[in-house]
């Protein structure tokens, strides 16, 4: 399965929708809640999000490529139905 990283904010309802989608589809992922990080770590992760998503918006899901927001078709195609025998 592809490596999935979700850059999120703990208070973001759209971020929760992406987390629910990943959980319901049994997709393992690394969750980084940027707003819960301490100063220096938060700054570094903000720069990392901007590297993947120049708009710097949340959620930003990186699946060997970037998916911004709750783009259900991209999430479904890139994560669940990725064609390598992963859950789907």
N, C-alpha and C positions, 0 to 999 in steps of 0.2 A: 504494500500500500504506500501511497505517496506520503511524504512528510507534510503535515498541516500545522500551521501556526496561526492562531487567532489573536490579533491585537485588538483589545477591547477596552471599554470603560465600564466600571462596575455599575454605574447608574443608567447606562444606555439601553433603552428597550429594544432597539434594533440589534444590538450586540447580543442580547439575551435570545432573540429569535434565531440568530446564527448558531449560538451554543446549543439551543434546543434541537435544531436541525441536525447538527453534528452528533449529539448524544442519541437522538432517536434513530439515526442511521448507523450507529455503532462505529463512528469514525474516531480513531484516536487522534488527539491533537494536543498541542501545547498552548495553554491559555496564558496570555500576558495581559493583565489588567493594569494598564499604564497609569491610571490615576491612583492606584494603591502602592506604587513604587515610591521610594524615597528620592529626594531631590536629584542627585546625580544619575541614579538609575533611570528615573523618569525622563530626564533630559536625553539620555542615550537612546531609550526606546522611542521617544518622540522623533528623534533623528532617523531611527531605523524605519519607523512607519513612513516617514516622508521619503525615504529612499525607495520604498515599494509603491507608495501612493503619494505623489507630490501634493495633493490637496490636503493630506494629513487628517483625513476624516476617519471615523470609526463607525462600524467595525472594518478592519482590513484583514482579510484572510489570505494567507500566502500558501499556495498549494503548488509548489514548484512554478507558480506564476501567481499573480495578484488578482483577488476578487474583492471589489470594494462594495460595501453595503450588503443588503440582503437580496442578492441576485440569485434567486432560487434555481434558475436554469443553469447558471454557471456552477453553482454549488453541486447540483445534482449531476451534471455532466463531468465535472472535473474530479469530484470526490467519490460519489456513490457509484456512478457508472463509468469508472475510468478505464474499463476494458482490460484490466490486468488481473481479473479474478477477484477483485475486491467485492465487498458487499454491494448489493444493488437491488 
